[in-house]
Amino acid sequence: MPYEFTIQVSPEIAATPEKLKRHIARKNGIPFNEITHVQIVKRSIDARQKAIKINLKVAVYVNEEYVDETITLPEYPEVSNAPEIAIIGAGPAGLFAALRCVELGYKPIVLERGKDVQARRRDLKAINRDHIVNENSNYCFGEGGAGTYSDGKLYTRSKKRGDVNRILKLLVGFGATSKIMVDAHPHIGTNKLPAIIAAIREKIIAHGGKVLFETKVVDFKIQDGAVNGVVLEGGDTLEVKNVILATGHSARDIFELLYRKEIEIEAKAFALGVRVEHSQQLIDQIQYKCEDRGPYLPPSPYSIVKQVGGRGMYSFCMCPGGVIAPCATSPGEVVTNGWSPSKRDQPTSNSGIVVELRLEDFKEFAAYGPLAGMHFQKQIEQTAFKVGGETQRVPAQRLVDMTQGKISTNLPETSYKPGLTSSDMGTVFPKFIHKTLQEGFKMFDQRMRGYLTNEAVVHAPESRTSSPVRIPRDYKTLEHTQIKGLYPCGEGAGYAGGIISAAIDGEKCIEACIANFDN
Ligand SMILES: Cc1cc2nc3c(=O)[nH]c(=O)nc-3n(C[C@H](O)[C@H](O)[C@H](O)COP(=O)(O)OP(=O)(O)OC[C@H]3O[C@@H](n4cnc5c(N)ncnc54)[C@H](O)[C@@H]3O)c2cc1C
C-alpha cells in the first residue's frame, strides 16, 4: 500500500519529479532509494501569498512496485437489434446519453443537425474569415455540440449533480490526458477535443448505435399525450416512443416549436454581458504577484463575483491563454465566447463578464410568453450585429473608455478574428446592463489591481451563458411534465451548465428513460 501525504511545495518542486521525490524523502524520513514511485493524486495552486505554493496529494510507493492502472472503458454490448431510443443533439449531453444507452443494452439513434467534427472546421473558417454563419454548423452546432470547439474546462460548480469522476474517466478512456483526473481545474483544450468526440462516436457506431449528421429534427409526432415519432427536415419521420431532447441552449427553433405545439416550457433567468480580453502577462502579474510567472506555473485564470447595485456581476468561462470566437448560430446576429488550446499558450486571456438577469427584466417581451428571455437575448445579439457593421465584426471598446462612456479613438488588434468596430457599449445594451458593467469593472479593479486598463478590450455581447428557457420535467422520472416519452436533457432544457454537467445529465436521462422504457 502506498503512503498518502498532503503537502505544499514550490512550483519548481511540484513540476520536477526528482526534486519532489527528494523533498518527500527528506520531510518524511524515508530513504530516497527506497521510494519507487510518487504518484500525484490531486494538484491545485495556492496563489494567495507572494510565494506561490502548489498543494499536492501524493501516493508514495516505498519498496513496492508501482503498477499503472490504466483507465479502461466499460464493456459495451452489441445493440444493433436492441430497442431504439432517439437522442436529438450530439453535444456532451446527447453523446454521453448515447454511450450509456449502448452500455445498458439499448440502441441509440443520434440525430444531429450539424456536421461531423472534421467537416465542421470548414464552417468555423467561414465565420472567422468570410463572416458566413451556417445555421446548422458553427461553434455551437455540429458533432460534440458547443463542447467541441469549446475551451474544455472540465469543472462544475455543482458536484451534487452526479459522478464527475465517472465522466472524467470516460474522457480519459477516449483519449483525454490523465492529468484531468489530478488537476483541481482540469482542462482539455480545443485542439484535443475533436479526436475525443470522434472516438466516442466511433464507439457508439461500432457497437450498433446510429449517429446521423445533417439530420435536423423539425417536429414531434404526439398522440394521446405521448411521443410516437420525430419529424426530420425533408419530411421523413422516425417512429420512436422514447426521445432524449438534448438540443442545447442555442436551438431557438426547438423552443419555438415546443411553444407552438403548446408543449409546456418556462422562461428562465440567465446572465449576459461582454467578453473582455487582457494580455495574459498582465493577468499573471496580478494573480501571481510577480513580473514573470516563470517556467513552472500555468497561465493564470481568475474568477470574480461582485454585487453591483444589488445585481450579481461575475466572470464566466475564463480562458487563460485563449482566443475569443464568433459564436452566432444565425445570420444577422453577433455572439462571442472563448476557447483556448491545451497548452493555453496564446498571449491573451479572455473572460465573459456577465450581469445577472431576472425574469422581470424581460417585461418588454412579455407578449412572447415563456420565450421572453430568448427574444431579449436575440435583440441584443441583433443590435450588436447592426452596431458592428452588419458582418461578424464585433462592437468593441477599450475597458477604461467603456467605464467612462467614451468611444475609443483606436483599438488594438485582439484575438477575435472577424475584426472589431469601435462602438459605445451603451448602444448595444439596455441601460441597466451597461451601467452595471461600467460600475462593476471599477469594483473588479479593487479586487485585482491593474485589471481596469485601457489595454484591455471589451467585445459585445457574451449572451449564451445558459438557456433562457427551461423545459420542465418530472423530478423523479425525468420525463417532460406533460408529454410521455420525451426527456428534456442538458443545458438547453435548463438542467446543466457546462460540459461535465451536461454529460452527467445525459447519462441520468437515458437511465431514467430505460427504467421507464415503453415499447
Ligand atoms: C466557445 C465555447 C466555449 C465553451 N467553453 C466551455 C468550457 O471550457 N467548459 C464548459 O464546461 N463548457 C464550455 N462551454 C459550454 C458547453 O460547451 C456547453 O455547456 C455544453 O456543450 C452543453 O451541452 P449540451 O449537450 O447540453 O448542448 P450542446 O453542446 O449545445 O449540444 C446541442 C446539440 O444539439 C444539436 N441540435 C440543436 N437543434 C437540433 C435539432 N433541431 N435537430 C438535431 N440536432 C439539433 C446542436 O447542433 C448541438 O450539436 C463553451 C461553449 C462555447 C460555445
The ligand as an ORCA input file, in Angstrom:
! r2SCAN-3c Opt
* xyz 0 1
  C     -16.807     28.643    -27.466
  C     -17.382     27.917    -26.264
  C     -16.557     27.630    -25.192
  C     -17.047     26.914    -24.088
  N     -16.170     26.532    -23.104
  C     -16.596     25.702    -22.130
  C     -15.691     25.183    -21.172
  O     -14.496     25.456    -21.213
  N     -16.171     24.344    -20.211
  C     -17.503     24.011    -20.133
  O     -17.871     23.229    -19.245
  N     -18.377     24.482    -21.019
  C     -17.958     25.311    -22.033
  N     -18.853     25.781    -22.951
  C     -20.274     25.409    -22.787
  C     -20.502     23.955    -23.174
  O     -19.996     23.730    -24.438
  C     -21.989     23.637    -23.054
  O     -22.370     23.856    -21.714
  C     -22.293     22.186    -23.418
  O     -21.824     21.897    -24.700
  C     -23.797     21.908    -23.338
  O     -24.030     20.598    -23.753
  P     -25.419     20.088    -24.363
  O     -25.161     18.746    -24.886
  O     -26.490     20.278    -23.361
  O     -25.757     21.091    -25.559
  P     -24.907     21.488    -26.841
  O     -23.476     21.254    -26.646
  O     -25.357     22.861    -27.184
  O     -25.377     20.463    -27.968
  C     -26.631     20.512    -28.572
  C     -26.570     19.821    -29.923
  O     -27.889     19.706    -30.433
  C     -27.864     19.933    -31.822
  N     -29.201     20.371    -32.263
  C     -29.823     21.541    -31.976
  N     -31.047     21.562    -32.546
  C     -31.197     20.405    -33.196
  C     -32.237     19.868    -33.992
  N     -33.376     20.537    -34.212
  N     -32.064     18.644    -34.556
  C     -30.908     17.951    -34.362
  N     -29.879     18.428    -33.621
  C     -30.026     19.632    -33.036
  C     -26.809     21.014    -31.985
  O     -26.292     21.028    -33.308
  C     -25.773     20.603    -30.962
  O     -24.783     19.788    -31.511
  C     -18.406     26.513    -24.056
  C     -19.251     26.837    -25.130
  C     -18.759     27.524    -26.223
  C     -19.677     27.849    -27.376
*
